[in-house]
Amino acid sequence: MYNEPIFLKPVLQERIWGGKKLRTEYGYDIPSEKTGEAWVISAHPNGPSVIKNGPLAGKTLTEAWEQHGDLFNKAPDNKEEYPLLVKILDANDDLSVQVHPDDQFAREVEGQPYGKTECWYVLKTDPDARLVLGHHANSREELEKMMDDGKWDNLLQYKKVVAGDFVYVPSGTIHAIGKGIIILETQQSSDITYRVYDYDRKDAAGQKRELHLDRAKQVTTVPHKSAETDQVETVHGDLTIKRLVKEQYFTVYHWELNGKTAQKQEHDFLQVSVIEGEAQLNVGEKSFHVEKGSHFILPSGLQDFELSGKAEFVASHI
């Protein structure tokens, strides 16, 4: 049915820490200058992407997954939800310090199908930008006491980042994206967040946002474990492919194209985001222009494709 890529329209989400760079950097029609997230490949109920082209134009990715599972090599009896979610985040201010549950906790406690393991490709940063990644507590008792006493400077671990860095964040990891950082996030399709600390900020109504310390204490990994990934780089003519992570829930790559390449799509489906430059994407007799801010899925059965131009991509699959 589909002999072409599935292009998707981003879903824009306003956030207290958001800004306007999703417009200035990617040309998105943001609802306000407090826009923090673009859900660029999403079948999550809180923001499903709409398909822009082909026979399914106007349908959501959720509908495509449920009604046309062959596009994703999905067995007819597979009742699970679409497994991945890709976002671009513009942190115009510090995000809250937070932690996410694993699958078991999400299902047993929240009644949701997926926990949240995620990873970040850093797209752009202000000088000296940093994020929160991990904590210093050696036991759960120490973690709980430091949280209860508000000893955040002693508890939290920080990491400086620059454009091109990659960060893997398994469920149970305390984390927060810092001010002045734009990332592309690939994650399980989950929106469960336990907020640990929010800098005592108040929302537009003058209220502090809710914290979720009890559940955060339950799901945080203690002691913190640094998550290193086995990165592998290969060169295919004019295309350099760096595998950033290969883990249980997803495999993520960075592609750098300087010229022309022919590739095979050998996965159930392949998600692709253009993060810099522009290129021509050829599939059979059809040709598509893609540029920074474009996002598409190469479905199952679409085996051969060509790219030409000068561009960078982040690609992922299950």
C-alpha positions as CSV (number, residue, x, y, z in Angstrom):
1,M,0.0,0.0,0.0
2,Y,2.7,2.5,1.0
3,N,5.6,2.8,-1.4
4,E,6.7,6.1,0.1
5,P,7.8,7.5,3.4
6,I,5.2,8.5,6.0
7,F,5.7,12.2,6.7
8,L,4.4,13.6,10.0
9,K,3.2,16.9,11.3
10,P,4.7,17.8,14.8
11,V,2.4,18.3,17.7
12,L,3.5,21.5,19.7
13,Q,3.3,21.5,23.5
14,E,3.5,24.5,25.7
15,R,5.6,24.2,28.8
16,I,6.5,26.6,31.7
17,W,10.2,26.2,30.7
18,G,9.6,26.5,26.9
19,G,10.7,29.3,24.5
20,K,10.5,30.2,20.8
21,K,13.4,28.3,19.3
22,L,11.1,25.6,17.8
23,R,10.0,28.4,15.5
24,T,13.3,30.1,14.9
25,E,15.3,26.9,14.5
26,Y,12.8,24.6,12.8
27,G,10.1,26.8,11.4
28,Y,7.3,25.3,13.4
29,D,4.1,27.3,13.9
30,I,4.3,27.5,17.7
31,P,1.3,28.5,19.8
32,S,3.3,30.8,22.1
33,E,6.8,31.8,23.2
34,K,6.5,29.2,26.0
35,T,6.5,26.3,23.6
36,G,8.8,23.6,25.0
37,E,8.2,20.4,23.0
38,A,7.5,19.3,19.5
39,W,6.2,15.7,19.5
40,V,7.5,15.0,16.0
41,I,6.9,11.2,15.7
42,S,4.1,10.3,18.1
43,A,1.2,7.9,18.6
44,H,0.7,8.8,22.2
45,P,-2.8,9.8,23.3
46,N,-1.5,13.1,24.7
47,G,-0.3,14.2,21.2
48,P,-0.6,11.9,18.2
49,S,1.1,13.1,15.0
50,V,-1.0,13.5,11.8
51,I,0.2,12.0,8.5
52,K,0.8,14.6,5.8
53,N,1.1,12.5,2.6
54,G,-0.1,9.4,0.8
55,P,-3.3,7.4,1.1
56,L,-3.4,7.8,4.9
57,A,-3.0,11.7,4.8
58,G,-5.1,13.2,7.6
59,K,-5.0,10.1,9.8
60,T,-3.0,9.9,13.0
61,L,0.0,7.7,13.4
62,T,-2.1,5.9,16.0
63,E,-4.8,5.1,13.4
64,A,-2.1,3.9,11.0
65,W,-0.7,1.6,13.7
66,E,-4.0,0.2,14.6
67,Q,-5.6,-0.1,11.2
68,H,-2.6,-0.8,8.9
69,G,-0.2,-2.8,11.1
70,D,1.5,-4.2,8.0
71,L,3.3,-0.9,7.6
72,F,5.1,-1.6,10.8
73,N,5.4,-5.4,10.4
74,K,2.9,-5.7,13.3
75,A,1.2,-9.1,13.7
76,P,-2.6,-8.9,13.5
77,D,-2.9,-10.1,17.1
78,N,-0.5,-7.5,18.5
79,K,-2.6,-5.3,20.7
80,E,0.3,-3.2,22.1
81,E,0.5,0.5,21.5
82,Y,3.1,2.1,19.1
83,P,6.3,1.7,21.1
84,L,8.3,4.9,20.5
85,L,8.0,8.6,20.7
86,V,10.4,11.2,19.3
87,K,10.4,14.8,20.5
88,I,12.4,18.0,20.1
89,L,12.7,20.0,23.4
90,D,13.6,23.7,23.7
91,A,14.7,24.3,27.3
92,N,14.5,28.1,27.6
93,D,14.7,27.5,31.3
94,D,15.7,24.5,33.5
95,L,13.3,21.6,33.4
96,S,12.1,20.1,36.7
97,V,14.3,17.4,38.2
98,Q,12.4,14.2,37.5
99,V,12.5,10.4,37.2
100,H,10.5,7.9,35.2
101,P,9.3,4.3,36.1
102,D,10.1,1.1,34.3
103,D,7.5,-1.0,32.5
104,Q,6.5,-3.1,35.5
105,F,5.8,-0.1,37.7
106,A,4.0,1.7,34.9
107,R,1.7,-1.2,34.4
108,E,1.1,-2.2,38.0
109,V,0.8,1.2,39.5
110,E,-0.2,3.6,36.7
111,G,-2.1,1.2,34.5
112,Q,-0.1,2.4,31.5
113,P,1.6,0.1,28.9
114,Y,5.1,1.5,29.0
115,G,7.6,3.0,31.4
116,K,10.0,5.5,30.1
117,T,13.6,4.9,29.1
118,E,14.9,7.7,26.9
119,C,17.9,9.1,25.2
120,W,19.0,12.6,24.0
121,Y,20.9,13.8,21.0
122,V,22.1,17.3,21.9
123,L,21.2,19.6,19.0
124,K,22.3,23.0,20.3
125,T,23.5,24.6,23.6
126,D,24.3,27.9,25.2
127,P,27.9,28.2,26.5
128,D,28.5,26.2,29.7
129,A,25.1,24.5,29.5
130,R,24.6,21.6,31.8
131,L,22.0,19.0,32.8
132,V,21.2,16.9,35.8
133,L,22.1,13.2,35.4
134,G,22.1,11.0,38.4
135,H,22.5,11.5,42.2
136,H,25.1,11.0,45.0
137,A,23.0,9.0,47.5
138,N,24.5,5.6,48.4
139,S,21.3,4.1,49.9
140,R,17.6,4.5,49.5
141,E,17.4,5.8,53.1
142,E,20.0,8.5,52.2
143,L,18.2,9.4,49.0
144,E,14.9,9.8,50.9
145,K,16.4,11.9,53.6
146,M,18.2,14.2,51.2
147,M,15.0,14.6,49.2
148,D,13.0,15.3,52.4
149,D,15.6,17.8,53.6
150,G,15.8,19.6,50.2
151,K,19.6,18.9,50.0
152,W,19.5,19.3,46.2
153,D,23.0,20.7,45.8
154,N,24.4,17.7,47.6
155,L,22.1,15.1,46.0
156,L,22.2,15.9,42.3
157,Q,24.9,15.1,39.8
158,Y,25.5,17.5,36.9
159,K,27.0,17.0,33.4
160,K,28.1,19.7,30.9
161,V,27.1,19.1,27.3
162,V,27.7,20.6,23.9
163,A,26.0,20.0,20.5
164,G,26.6,16.5,19.2
165,D,26.7,14.9,22.7
166,F,24.5,11.8,23.3
167,V,23.0,10.9,26.7
168,Y,21.2,7.6,27.5
169,V,18.7,7.8,30.4
170,P,17.3,4.5,31.5
171,S,14.2,4.4,33.7
172,G,15.0,5.1,37.3
173,T,17.5,7.8,36.5
174,I,17.1,11.2,38.1
175,H,17.6,13.8,35.4
176,A,16.8,17.3,34.1
177,I,17.6,19.1,30.9
178,G,19.2,22.5,31.7
179,K,18.5,26.0,30.4
180,G,19.8,26.8,27.0
181,I,19.8,23.2,25.6
182,I,17.8,21.9,22.6
183,I,17.7,18.1,22.3
184,L,16.1,15.5,20.1
185,E,14.7,12.8,22.4
186,T,14.0,9.2,21.5
187,Q,12.0,7.4,24.1
188,Q,9.4,4.7,24.9
189,S,5.9,6.0,24.2
190,S,5.2,7.1,27.7
191,D,4.2,10.4,29.4
192,I,4.7,9.3,33.0
193,T,6.9,11.7,34.9
194,Y,7.5,11.9,38.6
195,R,8.6,15.5,39.5
196,V,11.2,15.6,42.2
197,Y,12.2,19.3,42.4
198,D,11.0,22.3,40.5
199,Y,13.1,25.2,41.8
200,D,10.0,26.4,43.7
201,R,8.7,27.9,40.5
202,K,5.1,29.0,40.2
203,D,2.8,28.6,37.2
204,A,0.7,31.3,35.5
205,A,-1.9,30.9,38.3
206,G,0.7,31.5,41.0
207,Q,0.8,27.9,42.1
208,K,3.8,25.6,42.6
209,R,3.6,22.6,40.4
210,E,2.9,19.3,42.0
211,L,5.8,17.1,43.1
212,H,5.7,13.3,43.2
213,L,8.2,12.4,45.9
214,D,6.6,9.3,47.1
215,R,6.7,7.5,43.8
216,A,10.0,9.1,42.8
217,K,11.6,7.5,45.9
218,Q,10.2,4.1,44.9
219,V,11.4,4.1,41.3
220,T,14.8,5.8,41.5
221,T,17.8,3.5,41.0
222,V,20.0,3.5,44.1
223,P,23.0,3.9,43.9
224,H,23.0,5.8,40.5
225,K,24.5,3.8,37.7
226,S,26.2,5.6,34.9
227,A,24.8,4.4,31.5
228,E,27.5,4.1,28.9
229,T,26.7,3.0,25.4
230,D,28.7,1.0,22.9
231,Q,29.0,3.5,20.0
232,V,30.0,2.1,16.6
233,E,30.8,4.2,13.5
234,T,30.8,2.9,9.9
235,V,31.2,4.6,6.6
236,H,29.1,3.8,3.6
237,G,30.5,5.9,0.8
238,D,29.1,9.4,1.4
239,L,27.2,8.4,4.5
240,T,28.7,8.1,7.9
241,I,26.6,6.1,10.3
242,K,27.3,6.2,14.1
243,R,25.2,3.8,16.2
244,L,24.6,5.8,19.4
245,V,22.8,3.1,21.4
246,K,21.5,-0.4,21.0
247,E,19.4,-1.3,24.0
248,Q,16.2,-3.2,24.9
249,Y,13.7,-0.6,23.7
250,F,15.4,1.1,20.8
251,T,18.5,1.5,18.6
252,V,19.4,5.0,17.6
253,Y,21.9,6.3,15.0
254,H,23.4,9.6,13.8
255,W,23.8,9.8,10.1
256,E,26.0,12.4,8.3
257,L,25.5,12.7,4.6
258,N,27.9,14.4,2.3
259,G,26.9,13.4,-1.2
260,K,24.8,10.4,-2.2
261,T,24.0,7.0,-0.7
262,A,21.8,4.0,-1.4
263,Q,20.5,2.1,1.7
264,K,18.2,-0.7,2.6
265,Q,15.4,-0.4,5.2
266,E,15.6,-3.8,6.9
267,H,13.6,-3.1,10.1
268,D,10.0,-3.3,11.1
269,F,10.0,0.5,10.6
270,L,12.6,3.2,10.6
271,Q,12.0,6.6,12.2
272,V,14.1,9.5,10.7
273,S,14.5,13.1,11.7
274,V,16.5,15.7,9.7
275,I,18.4,17.8,12.2
276,E,20.6,19.8,9.9
277,G,20.8,20.6,6.2
278,E,18.7,19.3,3.3
279,A,18.6,16.3,1.0
280,Q,16.6,14.5,-1.7
281,L,15.0,11.2,-0.7
282,N,14.3,8.9,-3.5
283,V,12.1,5.8,-3.1
284,G,11.4,3.9,-6.3
285,E,10.1,6.5,-8.9
286,K,9.2,9.0,-6.2
287,S,11.4,11.8,-4.9
288,F,10.9,13.9,-1.8
289,H,12.7,17.0,-0.5
290,V,13.6,16.8,3.2
291,E,15.2,19.5,5.3
292,K,16.0,20.4,8.9
293,G,12.8,19.9,10.9
294,S,11.4,17.1,8.6
295,H,10.4,13.8,10.2
296,F,9.2,10.7,8.6
297,I,8.9,6.9,8.9
298,L,10.2,4.4,6.4
299,P,7.6,1.6,6.7
300,S,8.1,-2.1,6.5
301,G,8.5,-3.4,3.0
302,L,10.0,-0.2,1.7
303,Q,13.4,-1.8,1.2
304,D,15.5,0.5,-0.9
305,F,16.0,4.2,-0.7
306,E,18.5,6.8,-1.8
307,L,19.6,10.0,-0.2
308,S,21.6,12.8,-1.8
309,G,22.6,16.2,-0.4
310,K,24.4,17.5,2.7
311,A,22.4,16.8,5.9
312,E,22.4,15.2,9.3
313,F,19.8,12.8,10.6
314,V,18.9,11.0,13.8
315,A,17.3,7.6,13.0
316,S,15.8,4.9,15.3
317,H,14.0,1.6,15.3
318,I,12.8,-0.9,17.8
